Amino acid sequence: MLPSQRHLFEIPRDVCYLNSASYSPLPLKTLDAGRAAVGRKGQPWTIDAGFAGRQHERARTAAARLINADANDIALIPAISYGIATVAKALTIPRGTRVIVLENDHSSPVLEWHARAEAQGFVVDTVRQPADGDWTSAVLATIDRSGAPPVGLASISSVHWSDGGIIDVQMVQAALRRQGAMFVIDATQSAGVVAMDVTRLDPDAVIFPTYKWLIGPYGRAFLYVAKRHQNGVPLEQTSAGRRNVNSENPVYFGDLAYVDNARRYDMGERDHFITLEMASIGMEMMAEWGAAAVGARLAMLNGRIADGVRDLGLNLLARGLRAPHILSLGMAGGIPQELIAGLAAENIHVALRLGRMRISPHVFNDEADVDRLIAVLTKALRG
């Protein structure tokens, strides 16, 4: 199991930060790289001609490593919404089919399909949030519902942000294949912590940002596109997406054909010299630790919390139904806002999500953090 990596972050001992599912701190190494990069932007004449390309490929390679993908299958994008819009433009959903989404899922993998449904002739079918927390069974039941139109696409998160419920994407993919349906995965709450192998799973697309579990900056995200969909029209028309549009050539528009891989889907203005390096550092650190080791540590911390609050009248998902890194606590009538504020006043930072307390430790947390949460929570609820 990975030991606590608190020494790699600038987190005072009296701060108990358990909210990485919202946004994570940056490692010290990343902070240093960001400061140096800002200085570099102040002196652009020091940037050599190959610098941008090296940054692009470093980030692309780091993202690919997290999901066992080929770097050629990764596009540089700014956000999940951009990735979903790109995929929606590239994929053809058969008329008369269903697009499956999760109730209360992130807005990006849901709203894009609502916006397209009427014009493209499909319906959006929402998997209701299961009372028992078993998202996988709920998704499978929706896919195989008797008498329903065939499924054209499932666009779902692999871990639900509100309750930490984990979805068995292997089982879902098998069910979708039986109907010849496509699979788009929002891995925002799982990339780097829950292992994913796109070579084995073979989804149509996977999208994830860096600002949560990948201990990186805002505004950097990555889109994996299966090779069978790398012939689509990108969301933006850029020189980088074409074979030969180059300002240094005698003829600017030399070859307008698209490049033959996922790079055609790269965002415009992708030369983010500051944040691309910062994103790469976080992804490389996570890959070096490995999802298995990270997940084991966070499962241990959340298990310690679950055991410690067992007698406080709180409800939580069964261990087999929840992701290792997110623990969601509920109570009759919902968790009061005042309880979250009271914890924050004690420098214990968690989140209120859909009436539940979402606790999300990361590699910088340790047993002292979770024991402190348990003690303060016990005092507040028994006080």
N, C-alpha and C positions, 0 to 999 in steps of 0.2 A: 504494500500500500504506500502511496506517495505520502511523505511527511508534509507538515505544514510549510508553505513557502512564504510565510509572512515577511521574512527578512528581505524578500525581493520587491516589497512594496512599501510605500510611505504611509503606513497606517499606525497612528499612535496606539499605544496599548489600551488606552481607555475607550477607544472607538471599537464598537462591536458592529461591523457592517455585514448584514445578512440579506442583502438585496441585489445580488448580482443578476437576477432575472430581469431587473429593471435596467441597470447599467453597472458595469464593473469599474473598479479603479484601474489605473494604468501602472504597469510595473515601472520600477525606477529606470531600468534600461530603456524603456519606451519613452519616458519623460525626457531623458537625456537626448535620445535621438530626435525627439520633436523640437527641443530647443536648438539643437544643431541645425536641423532642417529649416527652421525659421530664419536663422542666420544666413544659411545658404541662399534662401530666397531674397534676402537683402543684398546679396552680391551675385546676381545671376550670371555674370561673366565667368564665374568660377565653375559653372556647370558644363561638363563636357557633352559632346554630341550624343554619346551613347548612354547617358545617364538615365533618361526617361525609359528607354527600352529595358534596361537592367531592372529598374524598379517595377515595371509592369510584369516582367517575367518572374521576378522574385515573389511578388504577391500571388500571381497566378499559380505558381508551383506550390507555395505554402498552402493555399486554399485547396488545391487538388489533393495534396497529401492527406488532409483531414478526412477525406471521403474515399480515398483510394481511386482517384480519377486520373485521367491523362490531363496534363496542363493545357493541351489543345482544346479540351472540352469545357474550359472555364472562361467565362466572360467577366470583365471588370465592370461593376455596376455600383450605383450610389446607395441603393435601398431595396428592401423587399418589394415595395410597390413597383419600382422600375422593373425588377426581374419578372414579376407576375405579368405586367403589361407586355413585356417582351415575349414571354411564353405564350400569352393569349393571342398575340399577333401571329406567332409562328405556327401554332397548332390549329388544326381543323377539327372542330367538334361536330360530329354528325347531327343533323337536324333530327328532332324527335327523341333525343337522348337526355339523360340527366347529368348534371355536374354536381358532385357531392362535396359539401363543405361541412364544417363543424359549427355547432351553435356557439356563439360567443368566441369564435376564433379571432385571431388578429384580423384587422380590417382588410389588409392587403390581399390575402388569398381568398377573400369572400366577395368584396365589393366589385372587383373587376368582372366577375362572372355575372353578378346581378346587372351590371351596366351593359353587358353584351347579350344577355339571354333572349330578349324579345327579338332583336334584329337577327340573331343567328339561329333562332328556332330551337333552343334547348331550354330546359327548366332547371332551376337551382333547387336541389334537395338537401335540406339541412338535417344533419344528425343531431338529435336533441341531447343535451348534456345529461348523461346517465346518473340516476340517483345513487347507484352503487359505485360510480367512478370507473366502471369498466368501459373505457372508450373503444377498445378494440372490438369487443363483442357488439357494441352499438353500431360501429361502422360496418362491420361484416353483415349485420342484420339489415342495414339499410341497402347495402349493395345487392343482397340476395332477396330483397323483399318481393314476395309473390305478386304478380300482376302489375308491377311497376315498369315503366319504360326502361330500356337498357341503359347502362351507365356508359357515358362517353368519356368522362374524366372525373377523377377525385383530386381535389385541391385542398390539402389538409396539413396541419402542423403535426410533426412527429411527437411533440410533447405539448400538451395544452397549457397555455400560459397562466390560466387562472387557478387551476387546481393541481397542476403538476402531473396530471394523468398521462401515462405513456401509451403510445399506440404501437402495436407490433406491425411495423411496416412490411415485414416479410409476409405475414398472413394477409394483410390488405392487398399487397401486390398480387399474390396468388389468386385472390378472389376477383380482382380486376382483370387479370389475364383471361380468366374463364369467360369474361364478357368482351374481350378485346378492347378494354378501356385503358386510357392513359392515366398516369400518376404523376402529380406535381407535389413536391414535398417542401413545406416551409420548415427548415431546420433551425430556425432562430433560437429555439430553446433547447437544442440538443447538440449542435455541431461542436465537436471537440470534447464532449463529455459522454455522449452515447455513441458508440461506434457505429459507423455506416460505411458499407462497401458498395459503391455504385456498380462496380464490375459484377458483383454477385446479385445485387438487388435489381439492377437495370431499370431504374425509374426514368421517366421522360425528362424530368427537370428537378433540380434541388437548389434551393436558394437559402443563403444565410448571411447575416451581417457580422461585424466584428465587435460591436460596442457592448455586448452582453458577456457571454461565456468565453469569447475569444480574447478577452482582456485587451481590446483595441479601441480605436477612436470611432466617433460618429462618422457617418457619411461614406463608409467603405463597406461594400457587400460583394458577394460573388454568386454567379449563376452557373451551375452545371447544366449543360444541355446534351442529351444523348445524341450520338452521331446521326441518327436517323432524322433528326430535326434541325440539322445544321445547314439546311438549304433555304431557310426562311428569310423574309425581309426584316431587317433590324428595325428597332423602334426609332433610331436616329440614323441619319445618313452622314457618315463621316469618312474622311480620307483613310483612316486606319482600318476601316472595314472593307476597303477595296484593295485590289491586287497592286495597283500602281497609280496612286494619286500622290505626287510628291513635289513639294515646292522647290526642291533642289535639282530636279530634272529639267532639261530644256523644254519638255512638254509636260505641263502640270497634270492634265487628265490623261495619263498614259494608258491605263487599263481599268475600266470601270467595273469589271466583274468582281463579285464579292470574294473575299478570302474563303478558303474551303474548310473552315473550322469555327469553333464558337467565338473566336476573336471578332467575327463580323458583328456580334451582339455587344461588343464593348460600348460603354457610354462615350458620349462626346466629352471633350475637355477632361480626359482621363489622366493628365499629367499632374496628379496630386502629390507633388514632391515631398510634402510634409507628412500627410496622413497615410500614404501608401506604405512607407517604410515602417511607420508605427503599427499599422495593421499586420505587416509581415512578421514583425518581431513577436507579437502576441500569438499569432497562429503557429509560428515555429516553436515557441515555448510549449504550447499546448500539445503539439505533435510529439515533441521530445518526451514529455511526461507520459503521453499516451492516454487514450480515453479510458482504458481499463483501470489504470492506476488512479486517475483523477476521479472517475466514477466511484471506485471503491472507497476512496477517502470521504467523498461527500455523502455517500450512502451511510458510512459510519457516523458522521456528524449528525445527519438527520435522524438516523436510528436512535442515537443518544438523546436527541430532543424528544422524539416520539415516546421513548421510554420514560423520560423525565416528566412529561406532561400528562401521562396516562390517566392520572386520577383527578384531573382538573375539569372534567366535564366537557372536554373538547372532542370533536370528531375529526377523523383524518382517513385518507384512503388506505386500503390495505397495502402492505409492502409490495406485493406483486403487481399492483396496479399503478403505482406511482414511479415517477422518474427518480433516479438516485439523488439528484441534486436539488429537487424542489419539494418542500413539505408544506402542505396547505392545511391550516387548522380552521375549523368552523365551530360554531356554537348556536344554540337555539336563538333565533332572532337576529343572528348575524353578529360578527365581531364589531363592537362599537369603535367609532373613529377615535374616541377618547383613549382607548387602550393602545392604539398605534401611536398616538401623540405622547402618551405617557412613557412608552418604551423609548421613543426618540429623545425625550427629555433626559433619559438615563443613558443617552448615547448608544442605544441599541436600535439599529435601523432595519426594519422589515417593511412589507408593503401590505396595503389593504386592497384586495382584488375580489370583486363581486361578492362582497360580504364575508370574505374569508381572509385570514392572515397568511400571507405567502412568505415563507422563509426560504432563502436561497443562498446558502454558503458557497464559498469558492475555495481555491487552493490556499488563500492567505488566512483562512479561518482555522481556529484550533479548538481543542476541547475547552479551554478557558472561556472562549467566546460563547459556546453553546451552554455551558454550565451557568454562565452569568445570565443568559436569556431565560433559562429554566427557573433560576432563583427569582428574578424580577417578575416573571410571568406568574409564578406561584404566589408570590406576595400580592400581586395585583388582583388575582382572581379569588384568593382566599381571604384577602385583607379584611 
